Amino acid sequence: MPISLMSHKMALLFAISCGLTVANIYYAQPLLDTISNEFAITHSSVGIVVTITQVCYAVGLLLLVPLGDLLNRRWLIAGQMLVSVLALIVVGTAPISMVLFIGIAAIGLLAVVTQTLVAFAATLAAPAERGRTVGVVTSGIVIGILLARTFAGTLTDLAGWRSVYLVSALLTLIMAGVLFRVLPHDERKRESLSYMQLLRSLLMLFAQQRILRIRAVLCLLIFTVFSILWTSLVLPLSTPPFSLSHTAIGAFGLAGVAGALAAARAGHLADRGLGQKTTGVALILLLISWLPISYTQHSLLALIIGIVLLDLSVQAVHVTNQSMILPLVPEARSRLTAGYMIFYSIGSAIGSIASTSIYAYAGWNGVCLLGAIVSASALLFWALTRRLK
């Protein structure tokens, strides 16, 4: 594949598109207290808003992303983004909780277009630069997740929480038009499979590829940790002694962006054959990050340090994972991405509901203990499997 098909500018456009789209499923996290008050959902149960999104994201990964190996990706990407615009409008105008849940579910289902973009980017990139390209595009996803909090918090303070989804609908509409104009025509030999055969082949990939299985489990664990922190963080920060505004709470996402940017070189290290070492170092830092995070109620500076370490670690492992699995079966990159990212959604859903439940019964110390236990489990799993091929 010629290098010119994935220039640095094109990679940045892919990253921005991914960030904008994935942010749609994370806007609710800093708004959980506001949403719970408006729709009379208890604080111990409000995590289900995020869980619904992640479960539907997993369904989308299974049912929609594999289509990238079967259909024209240019049309598939633009089409999913246009339908996402409608879902965002539904959430932004929801009169009752049931309509909110339906809209949130649709947003989660359609946000998987980010993974179609990742697979497309990997296909367009030259083999020697695939890890770097995946690193750039995936960094856009993580930065989108984190800046979603800043964007949502600021807009909520200015114009109410509904404005977050309505403004995003407009931005998504614009980006859909831009992508349709600039994406390369998807001229490639496509799989001659039926849709059901395509889905069954995804299961076969797991049976055949040990690296995919190992990296998928690591994905589940690191994003459980990621979600444990970011879903529950709004709860201690929005209550005394801090009682921070949505804008201030959202600004903590900026600290996470610093960590995500620092980890962008992980794909380059994977290109050089250093994927396992990168993973090990990152998982050690992930476990260490919970020490400063546990001092949140005494020092916001400690929280910021912990956030940078945690997000750096998660992003480094995530980029390394994808750099290692995407070359396994070139003609099945969309299915490899879908299978891997299903574990991301499972982890995110588990972390969301577990963290808000633990916070209700054991406070912030309980959340930090849970995060440290899952981080230690990820490190142990990597240590036990790192020599397996």
N, C-alpha and C positions, 0 to 999 in steps of 0.2 A: 504494500500500500504506500503510495507516494507520501513523503513527509508533508508536502504542501497542503494535503487535505486536512491536516490538523495543525494549523499554525498556532503560535502563542496567543494571538488575538481570538482565534476561534475557541481555544481552550478556555480563555477567560469568559467568553460569551456563554459557553456551556456551564461554567462555574456559576455565573450570575443567574442564569436560568434555573439551575438546580437549587441555588440558595433561595430564590424568590418562591419557587414552587414548594419546597419542603418546609419553608417557614409557615405555610398555611396550616400545617398540622400541629404547630407549636405555639401559635398565638394564644391559645387558651391557657397555657400553663401559668403565666403571671396574672391571669385574669380570673383564676379559680374562685377567689373569695368574692369578687364582684358577681360572677355568674351564679355562684351558690346563693347569694343574697337575692338576686333578681328572680331566680326560678325556684327558690325555696328548697335547695338541695343541701343536705347537711355537709359539714366540713369533712367528716370521716368518709363520706360517699362521693364527694365531688371529683375525686380522682378518676371516676368512671368516665368522665367526659374525655379525658386523655386516653383511657383504656379503649373506649369505643373507636377512637381514631386509629390507634395502633393495631387493633384487631382487624379493622377494615383495610388498613394499609397492608397487612399480611395477606388478606384475601386478594387484594389487587396485585400483590407480588406474584401470587400463585396463578391468577387467572388472566392478568393483563400483560405483565412484563414479558413472558415467553413469546407473546405475539411479535416482539421485535425480531425474532428469528424467522418469522413467517410472512410478515407484512412490510410495506414500505414505511421505514421508521420516520421519515419526514412528515408524512400524513398522520401517522399514529401519534407522534408527539404533539403536533399542532391541534389535532382533534381532541385529545385528552385535556389539553390546557383550556380549550374553549368550553368544554363541559364543566371544568373546574370553576370557571367564572360563574356559571349558574349556581353551583353548590355554595360558593362564597356569598352570593346574594341571598340565598335562602337562610344561611346562618345570620347574616347581618340584619335580616328583617324578621327573624323568628319570633312569633308572638307567645308561644308556649314551649315547654321543655321538650316535648315530643318532636316538634318541628326542628328544634335545635339539634337534637340527637340525630335526626335523619340527615340534616345538612352536614353535620360534623362527620358522620359515617361516609357520606359521598366524597367529602374533601379527602379523607384518609384513603379511600379506594382509588381516587384519581391522582393523588400525589406521587404514586409510583412512577410517573413519567420521568422523575429524576433518575431512576435506575435504568430506564431505556436510554436516557442521555449518557449515562456512564458507560454502558455497553457500546453505544454508538461511538463515543470518544475513543474507547479502547480499540475498536475496529479501524478507525481512521488513523490512529497513531502508528508511527513506525515501531517495530518490535523493540529497538534499543531505547526508545523513549516512552514506551507504554506506561511504565511505572510512574514516571514523572508526570505524564499527562493525567493519569488516574489520580495522582496526588493533588494536582491543581483542581480538577473537577470536584473531587471528593471534599477538598477544603472548602469549596463553595457551598457544599451541602452543610457541613458542620458550622460554618460561619452563618449560613442562613438560619439554622436551628437556634444559634445563640443570639443573633441580632433580632430574631423574632420577638424576643423578650423586650429588648430596648424599644423596638418599633411599636409593639403592642402597648407597652407601659406608657410611652409618651403620648400616643394617639388617644388612649383611654382617658388620660388626665385632661387632654385638650378638648375632646369631642365625644367621649363615651366609648364603651367597648365595641359597640356595633360598627363604629366608623373604621375600626381595624380591618374588618372583613370586607367592607364596601370599598375601601381604598385598595386593598389587595386584589379585589375583583378587577378593578380598572388596570392595575399594573400587570396582572396576569394576561388580560386581554391584549395589552400592548406587546408583551413579550411573545405571545403566541404568533402575532403578526410578524414580528421581527424574525423569529426562528423559521417560520415558513418561507420567508424571503431568502435567508442566508444559508440554511442548512444545505449541504451537498445532496444531490439526487442520490437516492439509495440504490445505486446500480450494483447489485451483487447477486450471486446465485443463492436462492433461498431454499430452505428445507421443503422437500416435497412430502410433507406430513399433514395429516388431518389435525384439527385442533386437539382432539382427545389423545392422539398419538404424541403430540407435542408435550402435553401435560404429563403423560406417562413417562416420556423420555427424561423429564426432569427428575423423577424418582430414580431412574436408572443411573443418572449422573452421580447421585449420592451413593448408590451401591458400588459404582466403579471407581470413584475418586476419593481416596482416603484423605488427601489434603483438603478437599472441600468439606468433608465431615469434621475434621479437626478445626479448621478455621471458622466453620459455622458455629460450633460450640463456643469458641472464643468470642465470636461476635455476640452471641446471646449474653454471655457473662459481662462483657464490657459495657454493653448498652443497657443492661439491667442496672449496673452501677451508675451510668450516666443519667438514667431516668430517676433513680433513687434521689440523687442530688437535686436535679433541676425541677422535678415535679413538686417536691416538698419545700423547696427553698423559700417560696413566697410566704409560707405559713409563719415561720418565726420572724421574718423580716417585716411582715405587715402588722404584727402585734407588738405591744410594749415589751421591752423598753425601746425598740427601734421605731415601730409605727411608720415605716417608710412609705412614700408615695409609689404609685405604679411606675412612674418614670425612674425613680431611684432604684427600685427593684430590678427593672428592666436593664438598667445600666450595668448590672453585674455581668450581663452577657458579654460586654466589651472585654472583660477580663478573660473570659473563655475564648474569645476571638484571638487574643494574643497567644494563647496556648495552641489553638488550631493552626495558626500561621506558622508557629515554630515547628510544628510537626509535618509541614507540607513536604519536607525533603525525605520523608519516610519512603515514598515511592522510588525516589532516586537511589536510596540505599538498597531497596529490594532489587532494583535493576542490577546492582553490583553484587548480588548474592548474599546480602547481609540481613535478610528478612528475619531469620530466627533470632539473631542478636538484638535487632531493633525491638522485636516483640518482647524479649526477656527484660530488657532495660525499661521499656515502657510499662510493663506490668508491675515491676518493682516500684516505679514512681507512682503508679495508680494506687497501690496499697498505702504508700507513704502519704499521699495527698489527704487521706482522711484524718490525719493527725491535726494539721492546721484547721481543717474544716470543722473539727469537733470543738474548736475554740470560738466558733462564730458568735456566741452570745456574750463573749468577753472582748472580741476584737474583730472588726470588719476587715482589717488588714490581713489577719490570719485567713479569713474566708477567701479573700482575693487570691492570696498565694496558693491556697488549696485548689481553687477553681482553675487557675492557670495550669497547675500540675495535672489535675484530673483530665482536663480537656486536651492537653498536650498528649497525655498517655493514650486516651481513647482514640484520638485521631491517628496517632502513629500506628497503633495496632490495626485500626480499621483500614487505613491505606495499604499497609503491608499485606493484610489479608487479601484484599482485592487484587493487588499486584501479583500475588502468588496463585490465585485461582483462575483469573481471566485467561491466561495462556494455556490452560489445561486442554480445552476443546474449543478451538477458534470459532467453529461454525455454530457453537451453542453458547455464545457469550451472554445473550439475554437470559437464557435459562440458568446459567451458572450464577449470574447476578441475582436473579429472582430467588433461587434456592437459598443462596447465602443470606440475602436480606430478609427472608422470612424469619430467620432466627433473630435478626435485629429487631423486628417488630414484636416477636414473642418476648424478648428481653425488655424492650421498652414498656410493653404492657404490664409485665410482671413488676417492674420497678415502680411504675406509676401507682398502681393500686396498693402495692406493699408499703411504699414509703408514706403515703397519706394515712394508711391504716395504723402503721407503727407509730407515726407522729401523734395520732389521737390517743394512744395508750401509753407510749413511753417517751414522748417528747423528742427533742432534737438529738439527745444522746443515743436514743434508740435507733434513730435514722442513721447516725454515723456508725454505730456498731454493725448494723445491717450492711451498709456500704462496704465496710472493711472486711466483713466475712465473705461477701461475694467477690471482692477484689482478691483476697487470699485464695479463694477457690480457683479463680482464673489463673493466677500465678502457678498454683500447684498443678492444674491441668496442663498448662504449657510445659512445665518441667517434666511431666510424665510422658508427653507425646512429642517432644521436640526432635527426637532422633528418628521418628517414624517418617517414612516417605510415602 
